[in-house]
């Protein structure tokens, strides 16, 4: 695949990541029925909003894990992808780095976790849950990023000399 197409797809994936981090990903409503329906809980959250809540409530370990694996590693991966796509002569070690860092980018795990929370909330009586646009943006980023890395690493396997 031509580098320019991969570059455009990569820019699109970063746009999806940005919208995924900023937009609400999940909405949960909990009601109780005491002769009338009383709303006990109504919450919408984005990934960045969740990070802010975790920081403010002194939950530093989950804050750091989400920040590092959900934001920092994908951004580092993005930098390497840009380098591979824009550099004229790329050393094979960069393809190894992109494969390694992709294993530690946990954006896909976060998307699945949000979906599991959605399903869990839907299963509880008096609870409704809905996936918000941020979930779809985030999931779009995960899928598009995986496709881009797949093309880059397959290209690397073909370009590298074999010992056979």
N, C-alpha and C positions, 0 to 999 in steps of 0.2 A: 504494500500500500504506500502511496506517495507520502512523503513527509509532510507536505502542506495539508493534506487531508487529516493526518494524525494530529497535526498542530491545531487545526480548527476544532477537531473533536476534543482535544485536550482543553482548549479554552472553553468550550461548551461545558465540559465536565466540571471545570472550576466554577463556572457560573452556577451550575446546578448545586455544587457544594456550598457556595455562598448563600443561595436561597434556602438550601436545606438547613444550614446553621442558624439563619436569621428567622425563618418562618416557623410558626407553630407546627409541631409534629404530631401531637396527640392531645385530644380533649377528653376529659373524664368528668361525668356528672354522677353524683350519688344523691339519691333522694330517699326519704323515709315517708311512710304513710301513717300519719296519726290523724285519722279522719280526713285530712287533706294532705296533699303532697307537699313536703317541706324539702327544699334543696339544702342538703348538708355540705356538699362539696361541688365546686364547679371550677375546673382548672384547665387551662391551655398552657402548653409550654413549648418553647423552642429549645434547641440544644444550648445556645448561648444563655438563654434565660435560666435553664437548669444549672449551668455552670455558675451563674451569678448567685442563685439560691444556695447552691452547695457552699460557695465561698462565704456567703453571709451567715450561714448556719454552722460554720467552722467544720464542715465535712471535707477536710482537705485531701484525704486520700482519694475518694471518688472524684473530686474536682481535678486532681493531678492526673489521674488515670484517663479521664475523658479528655482533658486538655491535650495530654501527650499523644495517646493512641488515636483519638478521634479528630484532632485538628493538626497538631504539630507534625506527626509522621506523614499524614496525607500531604501536607504542604512540602515537606522534605522530598517526598516521592515526586511531587509535582515539579520541584526544582530539577531533579535528576531527569525527569521526562523531557522538560524543556531543553536541558543540556544535550541529551541524546538526539533530540529532534533538530536542534539549531547548530550544533557543532559540525564542522566539516569532517573531522577524523575522530571517531569515538573509540576509546580503548575498550576491549572486551570486558574489563572489570566493571564498567558502568552498567552493562546488562546484568551482571551478577548482583550488583548493588540494588538495581531496580527489582529484581526477583526477591532478594532478601528483604528489602524494606516493604514490599507488597505483602509479605507474610505478616508483618507487624502492624500494618495499617488496619485498624480495627473498625473502620467505617461500616463495613459489611456486618460486623457483629452488632454494632449499635443499631443498624437498621432492623436486624432480626430481633434484637431485644425490644425495640419499640413495638414491633409487630406482636411479639409474645405478650407484652404488657397490654396491648390492645385486646388480644384474644382472652387474656385472663380477666380483664375488666368486663368484657362482654359476657363472661360466664357467670358473673356474680349477680344475684338478684338485686333489684333496685339500682343497678349501676348501668350506665350507658357509656360507651366509648366510641370515638370516631377518629379515624386517621385524618390528619390535617394536611394541607398542601406541602408543608415542609418534609413530611415523610416521603412523599413521592419524589420531591426534588432530591432528597438525600439518597434514596434508592436509585434514582436515575444516575446520580454521580457514581455510586458504587458499581453499577453495571457498565457504564461507559468507561470508567477508569480501568476496570478489569479487561475490557475489550482492547483498550489502547495498550496496556501492559502486555497482553497476550500477543498482539501484533509485534511489539518491540522485542519481546523475548523469543518469539518464533523466528523473527528476522535474524536475531543474534545466533540462534542455533544453526541456521542455514549459512550465515556468514563465517562462522568459526570453522577452522579446519578440523576434520575428524581424524581419529587415529586408526581407522579401519581400512 
